[in-house]
């Protein structure tokens, strides 16, 4: 069976891309062997995985040398799931190849006008990628949501005008996500403290990746 590839992409930094990628990979690792491919020059995923006292539940690797979408798909067939942590730019070679290689693109976005404006190009970029990768499915994932915030509510309404669907599942603003990164673990490894956050990641996985 070929690996199932999920790319976590965004046009700008600070939207929680690596947070989603690493915790998503941890959740998927409970279902089968999973690898995170760190395509971001900042190397946030690799740094995250080195901070913990115990091994991170998913393997974390970096692509090196010349590579393209085909080598991404072929190079990790030993894994059931591959998660691509992409650079904060859709114009980069890494992001373009990731969109051509993936089955699903998840796009975390914060509930703010600036993030909404930065996302205006996303539908066109996804449409271009589908010319090469017609199987590509893309979804927006609202991150750092605050249930009582009018801005959070209006953001979901505004994004419904996009050609990219918004997941029902969303990630709330929780200190435990930052704590997991600092400890080099996933929210799944934090016991009771991480239960609600892990449930949010599980909801994302169940909605679009696994039945």
C-alpha positions in Angstrom: 0.0 0.0 0.0 1.3 3.5 -0.9 1.8 5.9 2.0 -1.0 8.3 2.7 0.4 11.8 2.5 -0.9 14.8 4.3 0.7 18.2 3.7 0.4 20.9 6.3 0.8 24.2 4.5 0.2 27.9 4.9 1.1 31.1 3.2 2.4 32.7 6.4 4.3 31.7 9.5 2.8 31.6 13.0 -0.4 29.9 12.1 0.4 26.7 14.0 1.6 24.6 11.1 4.2 22.6 13.0 1.9 22.3 16.0 -0.7 20.7 13.8 1.8 18.6 11.8 3.5 17.1 14.9 0.3 16.4 16.9 -1.4 15.0 13.8 1.5 12.7 13.2 1.3 11.5 16.8 -2.3 10.8 16.4 -1.8 8.9 13.2 1.0 6.9 14.7 -1.6 5.3 16.9 -3.1 3.8 13.7 0.1 2.9 11.9 3.8 3.7 11.3 4.0 7.5 10.7 6.8 9.8 9.5 7.0 13.6 9.6 9.0 15.1 6.8 10.4 18.5 7.8 10.4 20.6 4.7 10.8 24.0 6.5 14.3 25.4 6.5 13.8 26.5 10.1 13.7 22.8 11.1 11.0 23.2 13.7 9.7 19.7 13.5 13.2 18.2 13.9 14.0 20.5 16.8 10.7 19.6 18.5 11.5 15.8 18.2 14.9 16.2 19.9 13.6 18.0 23.0 11.8 15.1 24.7 13.3 12.6 27.1 11.5 9.7 25.2 11.3 9.1 21.5 8.6 11.1 19.7 5.8 8.7 18.6 6.4 9.4 14.9 9.7 9.3 13.0 10.9 12.8 12.0 13.1 13.2 9.0 14.4 15.9 6.6 14.5 15.7 2.8 18.0 16.2 1.4 19.5 16.6 -2.1 17.3 17.0 -5.1 13.8 15.7 -4.7 10.3 16.2 -6.2 6.8 15.0 -5.6 7.5 11.5 -6.9 10.4 10.9 -4.6 8.3 12.2 -1.7 5.7 9.5 -2.5 8.2 6.7 -3.2 10.7 7.4 -0.5 8.4 6.7 2.5 6.2 3.8 1.4 7.4 1.8 4.4 5.1 4.1 6.5 1.4 4.0 6.5 1.2 7.8 7.0 3.4 10.6 5.9 3.0 14.2 7.2 4.7 17.0 5.4 5.6 20.1 7.5 6.0 22.7 4.8 7.7 26.2 4.7 5.5 29.3 5.4 5.2 30.0 1.7 3.3 28.5 -1.1 5.8 29.7 -3.6 8.7 27.6 -2.4 9.9 24.4 -4.2 9.1 22.4 -1.1 5.5 23.6 -0.8 4.7 23.2 -4.5 6.1 19.7 -4.6 4.3 18.8 -1.3 0.9 19.9 -2.9 1.7 17.7 -5.9 2.5 14.7 -3.8 -0.2 14.8 -1.1 -3.6 13.2 -0.8 -4.8 15.9 1.7 -3.6 19.5 2.3 -4.5 20.9 5.7 -4.2 24.7 6.1 -4.2 26.0 9.7 -5.4 29.5 9.9 -5.8 31.9 12.9 -9.0 33.8 13.6 -7.6 37.2 12.6 -8.1 39.6 9.6 -4.4 39.5 8.8 -4.5 35.7 8.4 -7.7 36.0 6.4 -6.0 38.4 4.0 -2.9 36.2 3.7 -5.2 33.3 2.7 -6.8 35.0 -0.3 -4.4 33.3 -2.7 -5.0 29.8 -1.3 -7.8 28.7 -3.6 -5.8 29.7 -6.7 -2.7 27.8 -5.5 -4.8 24.7 -4.7 -6.4 24.9 -8.1 -3.0 25.0 -9.8 -1.8 22.0 -7.8 -4.8 20.0 -8.8 -3.8 20.3 -12.5 -0.9 18.0 -11.6 -2.4 16.2 -8.6 -6.2 15.9 -9.3 -6.8 13.7 -6.3 -5.7 16.5 -3.9 -8.3 17.4 -1.2 -7.7 20.6 0.7 -9.2 21.9 4.0 -8.9 24.9 6.2 -8.3 24.1 9.9 -9.2 26.9 12.3 -6.6 27.2 15.0 -6.5 29.0 18.4 -10.2 29.4 18.4 -11.9 31.0 21.4 -15.6 29.9 21.7 -16.8 33.1 23.2 -15.0 35.3 20.7 -17.1 37.1 18.1 -14.0 37.3 15.9 -13.6 33.5 16.0 -17.3 33.1 15.0 -17.1 35.6 12.2 -13.9 34.1 10.9 -15.6 30.8 10.2 -18.4 32.6 8.4 -15.9 34.6 6.3 -13.9 31.5 5.3 -17.1 29.8 4.1 -16.9 32.1 1.1 -13.6 30.4 0.0 -13.5 27.5 -2.4 -11.7 25.5 0.2 -13.9 23.9 2.8 -13.5 24.6 6.5 -13.3 21.6 8.8 -15.9 21.2 11.5 -13.0 20.1 13.8 -11.0 23.0 15.1 -8.1 23.6 17.5 -8.8 25.9 20.5 -6.3 28.3 22.1 -4.7 26.0 24.7 -1.5 26.4 26.6 -1.0 22.6 26.5 -0.1 22.8 22.8 2.8 25.2 23.6 3.8 23.0 26.6 3.9 19.9 24.4 6.3 21.6 22.0 8.6 22.8 24.8 8.7 19.3 26.2 9.3 17.7 22.8 6.2 15.5 23.1 2.7 15.5 21.6 -0.5 16.3 23.5 -1.3 12.6 23.6 1.7 12.1 25.9 0.6 14.6 28.5 -2.0 12.5 30.2 -5.1 14.3 31.6 -3.6 17.7 30.7 -3.7 16.9 27.0 -7.0 15.1 26.8 -9.0 17.9 25.3 -6.3 18.9 22.9 -5.9 15.3 21.8 -9.6 15.0 21.2 -9.3 18.0 18.8 -6.6 16.3 16.9 -8.6 13.1 16.8 -11.5 15.0 15.4 -9.4 16.4 12.5 -8.0 12.9 11.8 -11.5 11.3 11.9 -13.1 14.0 9.7 -10.7 13.8 6.8 -8.0 11.2 7.1 -9.3 8.0 8.6 -12.8 6.6 8.9 
